[in-house]
Amino acid sequence: MRILNTFTFTLFLTLTLCATPRHVVLMQEAGAAARAGETDVVLAKLKEIAVLRPDYPRVHLNLAQYHAPAGEHEAALAALQQLAEMGIRVNVGGNAAFDSLRELPEFQEIAPRLQSGPDPIGADNVATLELAEVTGIIESCLRDPASGALFFGDVRNRCVWKSGPVGGALEKFTSDDDSLNGVFRLALSADRKTLWASSATVGVMTGNDAEDGKRAAIVAIDFETGRVRERYPTPDDGRKHLIGDFIFAEDGSILATDSMSPVLWRLAPGSTTLETWLELDDFVNLQGIAFSADGRTLFVADYSNGIWRIDIATKAASLLTAPANATFFGIDGLYSVADGILAVQNGVNPQRVLRIEPAADGPSSARIVACGLPAMTDLAPGHVSGDTFSFVADSGWVLFDPTPEKSPEPRSVTIVSVPVE
């Protein structure tokens, strides 16, 4: 789930979240210096961020936009080259900040490359199915391994939908009488008796109680009837909360991420309340969550920070180091696979699915599994089933954020499946 706008390369990022890691503070300070016309201060702050977080695409664009007018052409081109190596698409040709570079052969080579972005990847290996007459925001998908039926969390319409194994028309699975909030992640219990969901109030959902972070909960839904059996809300602690993703631990507990407060929550077996499992000031905007293959490490996507590696035994947390040709910013969903994790990355342009092999020391490895396919315009999380990963290709967030004057017409939504290699 994205509570920050998709990565659009505006000049400076403004965060109003409670966590303030060093690179966020520096970016805020650089923005203030830019408004004051203090160019030297801006560049100093940006250079410090680039050392701290070399895989932060926005800082490289900002560096290029400040180096070029200052006549520091080599540094500006190096920053643009770094964006290209990361597979980022951005139109620099129409940016007046780069007027001094236009006659340089190096800029004439790099500008079209950034304009087009990476070539499409994965077209030969994907399968797709279509959902018909969709009116909301499809934030998650899940396949029942026994029946093959598909289930979808809808943030706007505050429900879970169901379809047959090949998609098509949707039927409402949950009851409006249960007054769900926006539905995000879905997971089915091993005994197929409970459909678990994360649910929260957000401004894009229907109803007069639509408000970001007002309520959030893990919800247990009876898989036979579709009725809510139990809710496990976040504590009333005066903060905003949004539980976007969760995962089952070996001991039967549930660990969940909070996108609006810097907390990882735990629902212990038999408990009726969520408890804080880990809270860190450096958490910014927590999203997807996945275990390592041996279950000793927890990986947590932080949309504006990267990927956290957390030791289960000690709760020690550190950020994965991205390779030079990738970025771990803008990651939403995370999924455990053999020898690594899959990531849905919808906070960069173009959006993509990554396969990451985390390294104990030094840079991890990462490669693009799917990118640039026609339907992949507004990615949302999915699920791994056997040797296939399925995800939502065009969820509909962009249709409702910002809120339109009138509701969009019903549309089709594409679910893309790629092999887990």
N, C-alpha and C positions, 0 to 999 in steps of 0.2 A: 504494500500500500504506500502511496506517495503523498506525503503531506507537504512536500516541497515541489515546486514546479519542475518539470522535466528540464534537463540541462540545455539551456537556450543561448549560452554564451553572452548574457548580459554582462556589462563590464565588471560589476562587483556584486558579490553574494551578500545578502543581508539575512541573518538568522535571528529569530526571536525565540529560539528554544532555550531551555534552562541550562544545558551543558555548554561549557565554553573551553574546549581544547585549544591549544596554542595556535593552531593554524586558523581556527575560526576567529580568534581574537585579532590575529594579525590581519586577516582579510577585512575585518571591521575597521581596524585602524587605517589600513590602506585606503578604504573607501572614504573615511573622514579626511585623510590627507588629500585625496583626489578632489574632493569638494572644496578644499581650502587652496587648491592650486599648488600644493607642495610636491612637485614632481619627484624630487630627489628622495623624499620620505616614502612616497608610493613605491618607487623602484626598490628601495632598501627593504621594505616590508615584503614585497612580492618575492624578492630573491631569498629571503629567509623562509618564506612558505615553501618555495620550490625545493629548498634543501630538506625541510622537514617532511614534505609530502610531494615527492617528485612525480607521483602518478595522478596529481590533481589537474585535470585538463584545463579548468577555468584559469588557473594561475599562469599557465603557459600562454594562453591567449592574451591575458592582461599584460604579461611581460612583453609580448610581441608588440602590443598596441602602445606601450610606453617607450620601448627601445627604438622603434622605427622613427617617430617624430624627433627623437633626440639625436638622430644620425648614427645610432648604434646598430647598423644594418646587420652585421654578422650575428649579434646577439638576438635580434628580432627574427632572423631567418632560422636560427637554431631552435628558438621556441616554437615556431611554426612547424619545423621538421619533427619536433617531438610530438606534436599533435597528430601529424600524419602517421608517424610510427605507431601511435596508439589506435589507429583506425578511426579517427574522429572525422566527421563531416561538418564543415563550416564554410560559409561564403566569406572569404577574405577579399575577394576581388572588388566588391562594392564597398569596402570599408575605407573611409577617408584617412584613417590612421596610417594606412599603408601606402599612401600616395608617393612617398619618397622611395619606395621599393619597386614601383611598377616597371621601371626600365631594366631592372636587374634580371639576368637570365635565371638566377636561382629562384626568384619570386615567380617568374613566368612558368617555371616548372612546378613549383609547389602549390600555387594557387588552384590550378585545375584539379590537382590531386585531392586537395582538401574540399573542393567544390563537389566532386563526385563521391568521395568517401571510398571505403573498401568495396571490392567486387562482392556481389551476392554469394553467400556461402550456404550450403546445405540443401540446395534445390533438388538434388538427385536422391536425397535420403528422407524426405519428409512425406508424411501423409496428412491429409486435412479432412475435417468434417465441418459442416455448417449448422449453426443454430438459427432458426427462423424466428422472425417477428420479435426481436429483442428490443426492449424499451428501457433497460436499465444499464448498470455498470457491472459487467461480469468480472469479478475479481479473482475467482478460483474455479478449478475444475477437479473432479474426482470420479474415477471409474470404480464401480463395485466389482471386485474380481470374480464374484460368483455369478451374478446375473449379466454383467456387462453394461448395466445401466449407468448413465452419466448424471452427475449432480454438479450444480453450479451455485456459488455464492453470489448474491446480487447486493451490492452496496446501496444502490439508489432505491430499489424496491423492497429492501429489508426482508429478504426471503431466500429460501433455497429452491432452485428449480431442478426438475428432473427431465431427462429425455431418454430415448432408446439408445442402443449401442452405437448407432450411426448418426446421432444428432437429430436434426429436424425440429419439429415443433416442441416447445417447452410446456410442461405442466407444473403447476406450483406444488411443491412437496411439503412445505411447511404451512402452518395455519396463520392467517392474519390475526386471529384471536389471541395468539401468543405474543403479539407486539414485539417482535424482534427489532433490533436496530440494524444498521448496515452489516451485512454478512461478508466476512473476509475469508479466512482459511477454513478448509473442511478436511476432516480426517475420520476414517471409519475404524471403529474398534475391531480387534482381532476376532471377536465372537460375532461381529456383524449385528450387534444389538443396539449400538449407540453411534449416531453420527455426531461427532464433536465439531463445534464451530467457534471461531472467534467473532465477536460482534461488538460494535461500538457506534456511538452517535457521530455523525459527520455532517458537515454543512450541505453536502450534495444529496443527502437522502431525502426522501419524501417525508411529509409530516411537519407539524408546527414545532416539533422538538428537535429539528435538525440543527445541531451545533457540534463543532469539533471538540471532541474530548470530554463531553459532559458525562457520558456513561461508557463503560467498557466491561466486558465479561467473557469468560469461557462458558459456552452453553452446551449442555447435553441434550440431544434430540433423539427421541425414540425412532429407531430406524424402520420400524414396521408401520408406525402411525404418522410419523412426521410431526408429532407434538413435542413441545419443549418439556423435558422431564426435570431439569434443574439448571439454575444459573449460578455462576461463581464470579461475582463482580470484583473489580479492583476496590481497594479500601477508599473510603471517603476521607482523603487526606488533604483536600484543598487544592490538589493539582489536577491538570487535565491528563486523561489517559486514553490510549487507543491500542488495544491488543490486536495486532495485525497477523501474527503468526505464532505457532506453537508446535511442540514436538513431544512425543512420548519417550520417557526415559525407561531404562531397564527395570527400575524398581516400581514401575507403574505410575509414577508421578508425571505431571505435565509441566514442561518449562515453556514460558511464553514471553514474547518480546513486547515492549511498550514503545510505540512510535512517538509519543509525546512527553514522556517522562523517562529519565535515564535508568530504567529498571528492567531487570529480568525477573519474571514472576514464577512461582512454583505452586502447583496444586498437588499436595501430597495425597497418596491413596487414602480414601476414606474421609478426607478433609472437606469442609464446606466453605473454606475461605482461601483466597490467594495470599501467599506470603512472599516477601521479598527474598529472592535467591541471591541476587547480586545487584548492587547499585553503584555506579561509577560516574563521577562528574564528566569524564571524557566521552561517555555515551552521548550521541547527538540525536540520531533518528533511527532507532533499531527496527529492523525489518525481518528478513528470513533467518531461519535457524536450522542447523543440521549437525549431527554427530559425525565424528570420524568413524572409520570402519571398525576400529577396536573399542569404540565407545568411551575412550579416555579424554577426548577433546571435544569441545563444543565450538562450532563456528557460527558466528552471528554477523549478518550483514548490517552495516551502519551506513545509511544512504549517503550521508555527507562526511563520511570518515573512512570507509573501507570495509575490511572484514576483520572482525575480532577472532582471535584464537584464545579460548579459555580452557585452562586445565580443570577438569571436573573435580579432582581431589583437592586442589589448593585454591581454586577460583582465581588464580593468577591470569591476567589478561594482557595480551599484546596484539598489535595489528600485524596482519600478514603483509609482507613486502611484495608489491606487484613487480612483474618483470618490466623491462624498459619499453616493451611493445604493447603494454596493456595498462588499464586503470581498473581499480577496484572500487571507485566511487560510483554512485548511482545504481547499486545492486539492490534488488527487491527480494526475490525468492532465492532460497538455497536448498539444495537437495543432496543427500548422501548417495554416492555411487562408488563402485570399486576404485580404489586408489585415489579418491578425491571427492570433489563436490561439483555439482552443476549450479550455475547462477543465472537467473533472469535479470538482465541489466537494462532497465528502461530509463535510466537517468543520463544516458549519453546518446549522441546522434551519430550514426544510426543505432537503434536499439538492437540487442543481440542476446544470444544464449552463449555462455562461456562454460568451458570445462577447465577446472582449476585443480592442480596437484599441489597442495600446500607443502612448503619446505620447512623443515625444522629450523634451519638457519639460512639467511640470504633470501634472494627472490624466489617466490613460488613460480611455477610454470602455468601458463594460461593459453588457451587457444579458443577461437570462435567456432562454435558448433553450428549455429544458424544465425544469419544476418542478411538484411537487405532483401528478404523475400516479400512479394507484393502485399501479403496480408499483415506483415509484421509492422504495424503502425502505432500500436498502443498496448505494449505487452503487459500481462499480469501473470501472477504465479500459476503453477500447475501441480503435477504430481508425477512420481515415478511408479510405474506398474510393470513389474518384470523387467524386460530389456528395452522398455520404451518410456520416454519422457514426453508428456503432453502438457501444453501450456496455452493460455489464452493469447491470441495474436492481436486482437483489436477490441480491448475491453470496453471502451466507451468513456473513460475518464475525460478525455479531451472534449467530449460533447457537453459535459456538465460543469466543468471547472475552467473558466468562470461560468456561473449560472446563466443559461440562455434565457432570452425573453420568452420563448415558448419551447415546449418540449420537442425534441427531434422526432422525426418519423420513425416507426419501427424499422429495424435493420437486421441484417444477418451478421453473425459473429463467427469468426473462424477459430477452430481449435487445431493447433498444429502438433504433430507428433514426430519426434526424431528418435533414432535408435540410441540407446545408451551403450557406448562403445567401451 
